[in-house]
Amino acid sequence: MIDTHCHLEMKPFDEDRGEVIARAREHLEAVITIGSDLRGCEGAVALAEQHDFIYATVGIHPHDAKGFNEGILDRMRDWVKQEKVVAVGETGLDYHYDHSPREVQREVFRTQLCFAGEAGLPVVVHSREAKEDTLGILEESGVRRGVLHCFSGDRDMAERAMAMGFHISFAGPVTFKKAAALQEIAKAVPDEFLLVETDAPYLTPEPYRGRRNEPAYVVHTARFLAQVRGVTPEDIDRITSVNAKRLFGIGEVARGQIAYKIRESLYLNVTNRCTSKCVFCVRFATDFVKGHNLRLEQEPAVEELKRAVGDPTRYREIVFCGYGEPLLRLDAVKAVAAWVKEKGGRVRVNTNGHGNLIHKRNILPELQGAVDVMSISLDAQDAETYDRLCKPAFRNAFQEVVQFIREAKKYIPAVQATVVTAAGVDVEKCREITDEIGVELRVRKLDAVG
């Protein structure tokens, strides 16, 4: 896990900074300590030089904007040349305390955004009770890499920031009992925009609220986010760590994966090829799903897939589902699925329903006994909507998908159809189709951004 925002150089750590850093090293892969005034920048850079897993940012907080000058900017120009300095900030606007005049805050914010763009670094943004000015200045700056740290805004602010490319980071306050509105936002932020932080020594999460915060406590915020989002702490760790590495350019990001765990299931990514080009498909926006890189360098062989699974009984199910249509590799799916069943595992196939079109025969009898569950993408209520949204490689694909769902019932113990709530999709009409066939309909919501 990575704490993307703390202040290890601050006075509350003077007496036991070594012990705090040792605990952080024990629990975390990396820590980013944030410069927010001249002295803080100096301390952050020094700590990054002394510890291999600590990185630094340099910037001037809006509280101290009134003291910003060209000399400080010159110091920042020197600091960002160092490899361990990974961002500009914390900068931004704070209209709650107004320690610096608002016009001065805005001017200094613009200056630091311009500097971040010139330096080619992401920006760490502080915004408190300054939603419209923050978003307006970010929009006009042209900067599209950064994070709104310790997010405290509303959902509209989060969505507008993400639309500009900014990550949303949650700190201890999301764990507080009266933070229901913030928790709803934390639940809705798409995986690829999610970060976690402590803002130590401030904003300690439950169950340590009231004590001094420290980087190791980020695990408690992560566990809470996992609960809110219905995933495991391991998932949050992986998702937020990959996001932090990609945003700040630290550490190594895994290459394309053929097996990836989400919650208690193991997914097999057998191909990136697909016979649809769905407008809502995540593969056109990112290489990552739940922190896993699914952009394959080459398609895995059957034995490679078996090795990736290992003991299938360790998982609730083995799911054929990646960035492509698994039934394009029917022989591999049949071989691995049969092997999983022999080993006592459970198999699910997620498919776009084009299997019979691809192979020009009814392939479902060949999957009987090897597949326990088949999830088939219906995705529309009629052919016109389906063609517009899914852009299939075949003519009459919608009718064939409906027939594939109907036929699957004869050979597969459990069959479900899925639909995404994209523009133009009539979920109730889709439900009429699945009710008539006699299968379950699962409705998947599109992320707020993307």
Order of alpha helices (4+ residues) and beta strands (2+ residues): beta-alpha-beta-alpha-beta-alpha-beta-alpha-beta-alpha-beta-alpha-beta-alpha-beta-alpha-alpha-beta-beta-beta-beta-alpha-beta-alpha-beta-alpha-alpha-beta-alpha-alpha-beta-alpha-beta
